[in-house]
């Protein structure tokens, strides 16, 4: 699994409006329905109202590549431009070794 954390930063609430429009327009739902998508969910840091975090997880690089080639990317890019957002990205590849199970309270 590959997880990508995308931090969208804007001004005057634009990042939140972007995420709201992604949900309301159906773009986020369409991305969630793409083959290989495991998670596509927005969050807002409590200490930074001008940032929205997208946690985006995919089965593998081929699924990400197909997503990047999909029509959804053009729609997403247009909304990013509309809200004048800037991004930083973190990328994580899950490994099948080790466990933190002993530290997790369920």
C-alpha positions as YAML, in Angstrom:
chain: A
units: angstrom
residues:
- id: 1
  name: UNK
  ca: [0.00, 0.00, 0.00]
- id: 2
  name: UNK
  ca: [1.15, 3.54, -0.78]
- id: 3
  name: UNK
  ca: [-0.20, 6.38, 1.35]
- id: 4
  name: UNK
  ca: [0.16, 9.97, 0.24]
- id: 5
  name: UNK
  ca: [-0.51, 12.84, 2.63]
- id: 6
  name: UNK
  ca: [-1.27, 16.03, 0.74]
- id: 7
  name: UNK
  ca: [-1.38, 19.29, 2.68]
- id: 8
  name: UNK
  ca: [-3.44, 21.90, 0.85]
- id: 9
  name: UNK
  ca: [-2.73, 25.43, 2.08]
- id: 10
  name: UNK
  ca: [-4.65, 28.54, 1.22]
- id: 11
  name: UNK
  ca: [-5.94, 31.76, 2.73]
- id: 12
  name: UNK
  ca: [-9.26, 32.97, 4.11]
- id: 13
  name: UNK
  ca: [-10.70, 29.46, 4.34]
- id: 14
  name: UNK
  ca: [-10.00, 28.52, 0.73]
- id: 15
  name: UNK
  ca: [-8.54, 25.08, 1.57]
- id: 16
  name: UNK
  ca: [-11.71, 24.12, 3.44]
- id: 17
  name: UNK
  ca: [-13.91, 25.44, 0.63]
- id: 18
  name: UNK
  ca: [-11.85, 23.34, -1.83]
- id: 19
  name: UNK
  ca: [-12.40, 20.16, 0.24]
- id: 20
  name: UNK
  ca: [-16.09, 20.96, 0.62]
- id: 21
  name: UNK
  ca: [-16.46, 21.40, -3.15]
- id: 22
  name: UNK
  ca: [-14.50, 18.20, -3.83]
- id: 23
  name: UNK
  ca: [-17.07, 16.35, -1.72]
- id: 24
  name: UNK
  ca: [-20.19, 18.21, -2.92]
- id: 25
  name: UNK
  ca: [-19.26, 17.93, -6.61]
- id: 26
  name: UNK
  ca: [-18.78, 14.17, -6.47]
- id: 27
  name: UNK
  ca: [-15.12, 14.34, -7.48]
- id: 28
  name: UNK
  ca: [-13.96, 12.82, -4.19]
- id: 29
  name: UNK
  ca: [-16.53, 10.02, -4.48]
- id: 30
  name: UNK
  ca: [-15.43, 9.29, -8.04]
- id: 31
  name: UNK
  ca: [-11.80, 9.07, -6.93]
- id: 32
  name: UNK
  ca: [-12.78, 6.73, -4.09]
- id: 33
  name: UNK
  ca: [-14.45, 4.49, -6.70]
- id: 34
  name: UNK
  ca: [-11.34, 4.25, -8.87]
- id: 35
  name: UNK
  ca: [-9.70, 0.81, -8.97]
- id: 36
  name: UNK
  ca: [-6.99, 0.49, -6.34]
- id: 37
  name: UNK
  ca: [-8.10, 3.39, -4.14]
- id: 38
  name: UNK
  ca: [-8.11, 2.39, -0.49]
- id: 39
  name: UNK
  ca: [-8.69, 5.76, 1.18]
- id: 40
  name: UNK
  ca: [-9.44, 9.32, 0.15]
- id: 41
  name: UNK
  ca: [-10.32, 11.43, 3.16]
- id: 42
  name: UNK
  ca: [-9.94, 15.08, 4.15]
- id: 43
  name: UNK
  ca: [-8.99, 16.36, 7.61]
- id: 44
  name: UNK
  ca: [-8.31, 19.79, 9.07]
- id: 45
  name: UNK
  ca: [-5.56, 20.34, 11.67]
- id: 46
  name: UNK
  ca: [-6.92, 21.86, 14.86]
- id: 47
  name: UNK
  ca: [-4.05, 24.34, 15.02]
- id: 48
  name: UNK
  ca: [-4.13, 25.45, 11.37]
- id: 49
  name: UNK
  ca: [-7.48, 26.52, 9.88]
- id: 50
  name: UNK
  ca: [-5.81, 27.44, 6.57]
- id: 51
  name: UNK
  ca: [-4.65, 23.87, 5.86]
- id: 52
  name: UNK
  ca: [-6.55, 20.76, 4.84]
- id: 53
  name: UNK
  ca: [-4.89, 17.34, 4.90]
- id: 54
  name: UNK
  ca: [-5.86, 14.70, 2.37]
- id: 55
  name: UNK
  ca: [-4.92, 11.13, 3.25]
- id: 56
  name: UNK
  ca: [-4.90, 9.25, -0.04]
- id: 57
  name: UNK
  ca: [-4.03, 5.52, -0.06]
- id: 58
  name: UNK
  ca: [-3.63, 3.20, -3.05]
- id: 59
  name: UNK
  ca: [-2.94, -0.49, -3.56]
- id: 60
  name: UNK
  ca: [0.20, 0.15, -5.62]
- id: 61
  name: UNK
  ca: [1.99, 2.56, -7.95]
- id: 62
  name: UNK
  ca: [0.04, 1.31, -10.97]
- id: 63
  name: UNK
  ca: [-3.22, 2.42, -9.31]
- id: 64
  name: UNK
  ca: [-1.73, 5.86, -8.59]
- id: 65
  name: UNK
  ca: [-0.50, 6.16, -12.17]
- id: 66
  name: UNK
  ca: [-3.97, 5.27, -13.51]
- id: 67
  name: UNK
  ca: [-5.50, 7.86, -11.16]
- id: 68
  name: UNK
  ca: [-3.07, 10.53, -12.36]
- id: 69
  name: UNK
  ca: [-4.06, 9.73, -15.97]
- id: 70
  name: UNK
  ca: [-7.81, 9.83, -15.19]
- id: 71
  name: UNK
  ca: [-10.22, 12.66, -16.06]
- id: 72
  name: UNK
  ca: [-10.59, 13.35, -12.32]
- id: 73
  name: UNK
  ca: [-7.12, 14.90, -12.23]
- id: 74
  name: UNK
  ca: [-8.07, 17.72, -14.59]
- id: 75
  name: UNK
  ca: [-11.17, 18.51, -12.52]
- id: 76
  name: UNK
  ca: [-9.15, 18.37, -9.29]
- id: 77
  name: UNK
  ca: [-6.41, 20.62, -10.74]
- id: 78
  name: UNK
  ca: [-9.03, 23.16, -11.85]
- id: 79
  name: UNK
  ca: [-10.41, 23.34, -8.31]
- id: 80
  name: UNK
  ca: [-6.91, 23.71, -6.84]
- id: 81
  name: UNK
  ca: [-6.36, 26.66, -9.18]
- id: 82
  name: UNK
  ca: [-9.80, 28.12, -8.39]
- id: 83
  name: UNK
  ca: [-8.94, 28.23, -4.69]
- id: 84
  name: UNK
  ca: [-5.26, 29.19, -5.27]
- id: 85
  name: UNK
  ca: [-3.94, 26.35, -3.12]
- id: 86
  name: UNK
  ca: [-0.33, 25.36, -2.55]
- id: 87
  name: UNK
  ca: [0.68, 21.84, -1.59]
- id: 88
  name: UNK
  ca: [3.27, 19.81, 0.23]
- id: 89
  name: UNK
  ca: [3.35, 16.04, -0.02]
- id: 90
  name: UNK
  ca: [4.51, 13.14, 2.12]
- id: 91
  name: UNK
  ca: [4.61, 9.63, 0.67]
- id: 92
  name: UNK
  ca: [4.74, 6.38, 2.64]
- id: 93
  name: UNK
  ca: [5.09, 2.80, 1.44]
- id: 94
  name: UNK
  ca: [3.76, 0.19, 3.87]
- id: 95
  name: UNK
  ca: [6.01, -2.68, 4.78]
- id: 96
  name: UNK
  ca: [4.91, -6.13, 5.84]
- id: 97
  name: UNK
  ca: [7.43, -6.35, 8.69]
- id: 98
  name: UNK
  ca: [6.99, -5.53, 12.35]
- id: 99
  name: UNK
  ca: [3.89, -4.54, 14.23]
- id: 100
  name: UNK
  ca: [2.84, -1.84, 16.59]
- id: 101
  name: UNK
  ca: [-0.16, -3.85, 17.73]
- id: 102
  name: UNK
  ca: [1.05, -3.96, 21.32]
- id: 103
  name: UNK
  ca: [0.87, -0.15, 21.51]
- id: 104
  name: UNK
  ca: [-2.64, 0.26, 20.10]
- id: 105
  name: UNK
  ca: [-5.59, 0.47, 22.44]
- id: 106
  name: UNK
  ca: [-8.76, -0.83, 20.77]
...
